[in-house]
């Protein structure tokens, strides 16, 4: 995993080299108001107590830091949220855009979408480019090498939270 530096939601500048020697859960989310992404974060936060105490989790969004603060600044998220407003890190890691797979995710997961809407997660973008981003989950070992890269099939697909928890514990 190449070293990078991005602005974080908490106002700091995050540098991947700062977590060298640790297991890292890294997710490329979509845009800051993505209903699926925000619901995914809620599910992880709800189970955060099951993760290893030294878990490093990073979520990067296709958004500038001001937009992230506006959409997520008041949430108590126990892991690092990053902004890649230039989409540079997404591009370097082969994150795909696919309108048909975006539609597939919406059609395949109407209950998930409904749950997100009920929680107030409304997609506040009309950008087809941002909406068509397909998430990626990457698990990085203590040696800095990628253990698993899950290029999601559609916008609602991710590695199971149980898998993330096991990885955080070294399993």
C-alpha positions as CSV (number, residue, x, y, z in Angstrom):
1,X,0.0,0.0,0.0
2,X,1.6,3.2,-1.1
3,X,2.0,6.0,1.5
4,X,-0.3,8.9,1.2
5,X,-1.4,11.9,3.2
6,X,-5.0,13.3,3.3
7,X,-7.0,15.7,5.4
8,X,-9.1,14.0,8.2
9,X,-12.5,14.8,9.5
10,X,-11.0,15.7,12.9
11,X,-8.9,18.5,11.4
12,X,-5.6,16.6,11.3
13,X,-3.6,15.6,8.3
14,X,-3.5,11.8,8.2
15,X,-0.3,10.1,6.9
16,X,-0.4,6.3,6.3
17,X,3.2,6.0,7.4
18,X,2.0,6.9,10.9
19,X,0.3,3.5,11.2
20,X,3.1,1.4,9.9
21,X,3.4,-1.9,11.7
22,X,-0.3,-2.1,12.4
23,X,-3.2,-3.9,10.7
24,X,-5.3,-1.4,8.8
25,X,-8.9,-1.7,7.5
26,X,-9.2,0.7,4.6
27,X,-12.4,1.5,2.7
28,X,-13.0,3.6,-0.3
29,X,-16.5,5.0,0.2
30,X,-18.4,7.0,-2.3
31,X,-19.6,10.6,-1.7
32,X,-20.2,12.1,1.8
33,X,-24.0,11.9,1.7
34,X,-24.2,8.3,0.2
35,X,-27.0,6.5,2.1
36,X,-25.3,3.1,1.8
37,X,-21.9,4.4,3.0
38,X,-23.4,6.2,6.0
39,X,-25.5,3.2,7.0
40,X,-22.3,1.0,6.6
41,X,-20.5,3.4,9.0
42,X,-23.4,3.1,11.5
43,X,-23.2,-0.7,11.4
44,X,-19.4,-0.6,12.1
45,X,-19.8,2.0,14.8
46,X,-22.5,-0.1,16.5
47,X,-20.1,-3.1,16.6
48,X,-16.9,-1.1,17.3
49,X,-16.6,-2.6,20.8
50,X,-16.0,-6.0,19.1
51,X,-12.9,-4.8,17.2
52,X,-9.4,-5.2,18.7
53,X,-8.5,-2.2,20.8
54,X,-5.6,-1.2,18.5
55,X,-7.8,-1.3,15.3
56,X,-6.9,1.3,12.7
57,X,-9.7,1.9,10.3
58,X,-9.7,4.5,7.6
59,X,-12.7,5.5,5.4
60,X,-11.9,7.8,2.5
61,X,-14.6,9.7,0.6
62,X,-14.7,11.3,-2.8
63,X,-15.3,14.7,-1.2
64,X,-13.5,17.8,-0.1
65,X,-12.9,18.2,3.7
66,X,-15.5,21.0,4.0
67,X,-18.2,18.8,2.6
68,X,-17.2,15.9,4.9
69,X,-17.4,18.2,7.9
70,X,-20.8,19.5,6.8
71,X,-22.2,16.0,6.4
72,X,-20.4,14.1,9.2
73,X,-18.9,16.5,11.6
74,X,-21.4,16.0,14.3
75,X,-21.3,12.2,14.3
76,X,-19.2,10.3,16.8
77,X,-17.2,8.0,14.5
78,X,-14.4,6.2,16.3
79,X,-12.2,5.7,13.3
80,X,-10.5,8.0,10.8
81,X,-12.6,9.6,8.0
82,X,-10.5,11.1,5.2
83,X,-11.3,13.4,2.2
84,X,-9.9,12.8,-1.3
85,X,-11.4,15.8,-3.0
86,X,-9.1,15.3,-6.1
87,X,-10.1,11.6,-6.4
88,X,-6.3,10.9,-6.7
89,X,-6.1,8.0,-4.3
90,X,-9.3,6.4,-5.8
91,X,-7.7,6.6,-9.2
92,X,-4.3,5.1,-8.0
93,X,-6.1,2.1,-6.5
94,X,-8.3,1.3,-9.5
95,X,-11.6,2.3,-7.8
96,X,-14.2,1.8,-10.6
97,X,-17.2,3.9,-11.6
98,X,-20.1,2.1,-13.1
99,X,-23.6,3.4,-13.6
100,X,-25.1,0.0,-14.3
101,X,-23.6,-1.4,-11.0
102,X,-24.9,1.7,-9.2
103,X,-28.4,0.9,-10.4
104,X,-27.9,-2.8,-9.5
105,X,-27.0,-1.8,-5.9
106,X,-30.1,0.3,-5.6
107,X,-32.3,-2.4,-7.1
108,X,-30.7,-5.2,-5.1
109,X,-31.0,-3.5,-1.7
110,X,-34.3,-1.5,-1.4
111,X,-34.6,-2.4,2.3
112,X,-31.1,-1.1,3.0
113,X,-31.8,2.1,1.0
114,X,-35.1,2.5,2.9
115,X,-33.3,2.1,6.3
116,X,-30.8,4.7,5.3
117,X,-33.5,7.1,4.3
118,X,-35.4,6.6,7.6
119,X,-32.1,7.5,9.4
120,X,-31.9,10.7,7.4
121,X,-29.2,9.7,4.9
122,X,-30.3,11.3,1.7
123,X,-28.0,11.4,-1.4
124,X,-27.3,15.1,-1.6
125,X,-25.6,14.9,-5.0
126,X,-26.8,14.7,-8.5
127,X,-23.4,13.9,-9.9
128,X,-23.6,10.7,-11.8
129,X,-19.8,10.5,-11.5
130,X,-19.9,10.5,-7.7
131,X,-23.0,8.3,-7.5
132,X,-21.4,5.6,-9.8
133,X,-18.3,5.1,-7.7
134,X,-18.1,1.4,-6.6
135,X,-16.7,0.9,-3.0
136,X,-13.5,-1.0,-2.2
137,X,-12.5,-2.6,1.1
138,X,-8.8,-3.3,1.6
139,X,-7.2,-5.1,4.6
140,X,-3.5,-4.2,5.1
141,X,-1.2,-6.4,7.2
142,X,1.3,-5.2,9.8
143,X,4.0,-5.6,7.1
144,X,2.2,-2.9,4.9
145,X,1.1,-5.5,2.3
146,X,-2.4,-5.9,1.2
147,X,-3.9,-9.1,2.7
148,X,-7.3,-8.8,0.9
149,X,-8.8,-6.3,-1.5
150,X,-12.5,-6.6,-2.1
151,X,-13.6,-4.6,-5.1
152,X,-17.3,-4.5,-4.4
153,X,-19.8,-5.8,-7.0
154,X,-22.1,-2.8,-6.6
155,X,-22.8,0.1,-4.3
156,X,-24.3,-2.0,-1.5
157,X,-21.6,-4.7,-1.4
158,X,-18.8,-4.8,1.2
159,X,-16.8,-7.3,3.2
160,X,-18.9,-8.5,6.1
161,X,-18.4,-6.6,9.4
162,X,-17.6,-10.0,11.0
163,X,-14.7,-10.3,8.6
164,X,-13.4,-6.9,9.5
165,X,-13.6,-7.8,13.2
166,X,-11.7,-11.0,12.7
167,X,-9.0,-9.2,10.7
168,X,-8.6,-6.6,13.5
169,X,-7.9,-9.4,15.9
170,X,-5.3,-11.0,13.7
171,X,-7.5,-13.9,12.6
